[in-house]
């Protein structure tokens, strides 16, 4: 399957962040359907307040991805940080927050149902 960025549905667009999600992008054995996501994020974006109310106040969905440009730092439930930058492949296990260190574009693949719940939670948080 091939799809261009412009054809991936925008699920959330706020100052500093655009989240696109293509559902039904494939099927991961044992994890169900996956979605492909293209995130455009500005330096300073921090998911901590958006994840408040989720289990552990963290994203509990795993992600596999690639950093097109920029730099991001994840913090896990134990406070361990890891930084990814342009051209890095990454895996973020469940239980993380993300802070954008430099304007970034990333592509992620995630279990569709679980990450849709997280994205919907963030949309509700932004609504107030």
N, C-alpha and C positions, 0 to 999 in steps of 0.2 A: 504494500500500500504506500502511495506517495501522496502527500498533501502539502501545499505551500502555506507559509505562515499566514498570508492574507485570507486563506480559507478556513483557518482554525477559529472557531467561535470565541469571541471575547466573553468571558464569564464575569470579569470584574475589571473595572477601570477607575482608578482613583489617582489623585496626584501622586506621582512617584512609582506607580505600579500598574501594569497591565497583565492580566492573567488570561491566557487562552487555553482552552481544553478541547481536545478531540476525543470524544468517547468512542467506544466500540473499535478501538485501534488494534486490538488483538486479544489473545487469551493466554494467560500465564498458567501453566499447569499447576493446579493446586491453589492459585490465587484468584481465579476467575478473570473476568474481562479487565483489560488495562486501558488507560487513557494516555494519550500523548499530549504534553503540555509545553507551551512556549511562554516563558515569563520574561517580561521586560521590566527591570527594576532600577530605581534611582538610588544613588548612594544615600545612606542614612535610613533606608527602610528597615524596620525591625519588626519581626512577626510576633514578638512577645505579647503585646496587648491584644493582637488578633486571635491568639490561641488561648486566651484566658477563658476558662470554662470547659475546655477540653480535658481529657484525662491527663493529670499531671501538669496542666496548662502548657502542653506540648503537642506538636503534630505527631500523631501515633500511626502515620502512614509511611511505609518505606518508599523511597524514590531512587531511581537509577537515572543518571543524566550526564550532560555534557555542557560545559561552560563555553559559550561562543565568545564572550568578552566580559571584562570586569572581574570583580572579586567578591566573594561571599564567605562569611564565617558562620558555621553552625556551632551550637552549644547543646550538648546532650544533657540528660537528666542528672548526670554526675558532675556537670560543670566543665566537662572536657570539651575543648574547642578544636575545630579543624577548619582550615581555610582552603578554599578552592579558587582557582583563577583561570583565566582564558586558556582554553584548549585542554583543560583537565576533564577526565571522566570522573564521576563520583557515584557513590552509593551512600544515601542517608538512611540509616535504620530508623524504625519507629522511636519516638521520644526525642524530638529536637525542636529548636528554634533557629531562625536564620536572621542574620544581620547583613545588609548589603554594604560592603566597604567601598566599592567603586561601581559606578553605573554598570549594570550587568544585563546580559541576555543569556538565558539558559533554556535548554530543552530537557524535559524530564519525562519518564515513563513511570506510571504509578498504578497500583490496583484501583480501578475505576470507582467502585462503590465507596471504598474507604476515603479516597482523596476527594471525591465529590462531597462527602459529608464535611470534610475539613473546609473546602472552598465555600460551601453553603454557610458554615459557621462564621467564616470571615466576612462574608457578605452581610450577614445579620449584625455582626459587630460594627461594621461600617455604617449601617443604617441607624445605629444608635440605640 
